[in-house]
């Protein structure tokens, strides 16, 4: 694992209040990956919105978020949606 290449999974209870936790983890991923500030802020806003929708949706009792980073981007994948930020 390195700032240029990583994958990890986050499992959170399917509760809308957990969107803040997912957003906080996204903030750590942005810092770790060295995403530029404006792109990082936009990414956090989009992750927060996607997490809120996914955590309100019916489904399994927990939501799995798959976080990947590669040379070109960082991606958070929720259920059928994903949010990505490009590296500058």
C-alpha positions as semicolon CSV with decimal commas, in nm:
position;residue;x (nm);y (nm);z (nm)
1;X;0,000;0,000;0,000
2;X;0,125;0,344;-0,091
3;X;-0,029;0,688;-0,153
4;X;-0,024;0,607;-0,526
5;X;-0,184;0,262;-0,501
6;X;-0,421;0,134;-0,235
7;X;-0,746;-0,054;-0,179
8;X;-0,942;-0,098;0,138
9;X;-1,297;-0,175;0,243
10;X;-1,508;0,005;0,498
11;X;-1,824;-0,155;0,636
12;X;-2,071;0,074;0,816
13;X;-2,418;0,017;0,957
14;X;-2,687;0,125;0,710
15;X;-2,779;0,435;0,909
16;X;-2,784;0,785;0,754
17;X;-2,591;0,921;1,054
18;X;-2,290;0,718;0,939
19;X;-2,247;0,941;0,631
20;X;-2,029;1,171;0,844
21;X;-1,795;0,880;0,920
22;X;-1,766;0,788;0,551
23;X;-1,691;1,153;0,469
24;X;-1,423;1,163;0,739
25;X;-1,257;0,853;0,592
26;X;-1,273;1,017;0,248
27;X;-1,090;1,316;0,396
28;X;-0,811;1,088;0,514
29;X;-0,794;0,925;0,169
30;X;-0,769;1,268;0,003
31;X;-0,484;1,368;0,235
32;X;-0,304;1,036;0,198
33;X;-0,332;1,044;-0,182
34;X;-0,223;1,408;-0,206
35;X;-0,533;1,528;-0,391
36;X;-0,527;1,907;-0,453
37;X;-0,737;2,109;-0,204
38;X;-1,019;2,226;-0,435
39;X;-1,058;1,885;-0,599
40;X;-1,047;1,724;-0,255
41;X;-1,320;1,952;-0,118
42;X;-1,543;1,877;-0,418
43;X;-1,476;1,505;-0,374
44;X;-1,574;1,519;-0,006
45;X;-1,900;1,694;-0,093
46;X;-1,983;1,428;-0,353
47;X;-1,882;1,139;-0,123
48;X;-2,100;1,281;0,154
49;X;-2,402;1,307;-0,077
50;X;-2,352;0,958;-0,221
51;X;-2,303;0,807;0,124
52;X;-2,620;0,973;0,254
53;X;-2,823;0,828;-0,034
54;X;-2,669;0,480;-0,003
55;X;-2,713;0,470;0,375
56;X;-3,083;0,564;0,347
57;X;-3,154;0,303;0,080
58;X;-3,300;-0,033;0,174
59;X;-3,062;-0,324;0,164
60;X;-2,836;-0,531;0,382
61;X;-2,793;-0,411;0,743
62;X;-2,446;-0,278;0,660
63;X;-2,306;-0,088;0,364
64;X;-1,969;-0,183;0,222
65;X;-1,761;0,099;0,077
66;X;-1,467;0,001;-0,142
67;X;-1,194;0,263;-0,159
68;X;-0,930;0,245;-0,430
69;X;-0,647;0,470;-0,530
70;X;-0,424;0,444;-0,833
71;X;-0,194;0,670;-1,030
72;X;-0,484;0,869;-1,176
73;X;-0,764;0,882;-0,916
74;X;-0,919;0,791;-0,581
75;X;-1,261;0,621;-0,589
76;X;-1,523;0,545;-0,324
77;X;-1,774;0,284;-0,445
78;X;-2,111;0,241;-0,266
79;X;-2,360;-0,023;-0,374
80;X;-2,413;0,066;-0,742
81;X;-2,271;0,423;-0,725
82;X;-1,915;0,547;-0,722
83;X;-1,745;0,882;-0,668
84;X;-1,396;0,958;-0,800
85;X;-1,142;1,239;-0,773
86;X;-0,862;1,279;-1,022
87;X;-0,509;1,340;-0,910
88;X;-0,362;1,663;-1,045
